[in-house]
Structures are given as C-alpha cells and as structure tokens.
Amino acid sequence: MPDTAYAVAAIGVAAAVTWVLRALPFAALAPLRASSTVQYLSARMPAGVMIILVVYCLHDLPVTEARAAAPLVALATTIGLHLWRRNALLSILGGTTVHVVLAGTLFSH
C-alpha cells in the first residue's frame, strides 16, 4: 500500500493533467476565432458532415429489396420535417421514429 504522500501526489498530478487537457482546446481556439478559414468551415461543415454520414449509412443499402424502404422513408421524413419546421430535434426524432416503426413492424423478417 503506497504511503499517503504518494497517493496525494498521484491524485494531484492526475488532476493537473486533466485540467490542462480540458483547458487546452479553449486556449487554442481563442486565436482561431478571428480566422476567415475557421469562419468559412463553421458555416459549411455541418451540411458537409451530414452528407457524408448519409452516404456512409446508405452506401450498402440494397435498393432492389423491400427492406430498403424503411431507411429511405425515414430519410425522406427527416428531410421533410427539417425543411418544414427547421428544427433539428424534431427532424431527428421523427425520422428515427419512422425508421424504428417501419423496420420493427412492416419490414421485419
């Protein structure tokens, strides 16, 4: 069993490393906020990331089979809800609900 001083020192070092690692991104981000590149990426990246995720999720989808309808209908629901209400939470929950209901009832084998 280590002595008390060793345990306190280990906890102190772990706490300091944790604090530095959590503060480092905020310290590094401060000078970048004025960068035109960062402002451009912050405006364009959300849509780009969503497109990449959709392509990745649907790239192996067998569109000739009936079970492919569940994710496609859910995707259409998500897009439609987002264009209609412009509410990300509603879009995600609506599309997920449609997919779970269709995949669990109509298209389950």
Steps between C-alpha positions, in 0.01 A plus 500: 500500500655834396547762763264798527739753346543284190123460458440874544774579247357253248153650538646851465686409181193330353285803585750742345532296181121473472456875550767584240355258245153647545617863487735454203231496225349824631842667515584382149161599360510861621748625235323304225161667547604799288630278220306523174573132432343391828197722437458348153528144634255568782243612245557216251600195704167403663335437163810327368522270799132409470541416131799278578304322774201439272720362222688279747180365655329428169790381284428127556123533490343241266256733325346212301368335819188603690688538826687798352180700521527552878821705498402684182157597636665600830753714311223665301306563822805654665568729204134594468462581868816707498396699192154552648586595860877574498530317832787250523360320804159451338662380176726248672231366731242482220731318259620262770143422605393429143801273445448306823129451433553392139799277570333341802155438352470507124845391390611260773570144389 
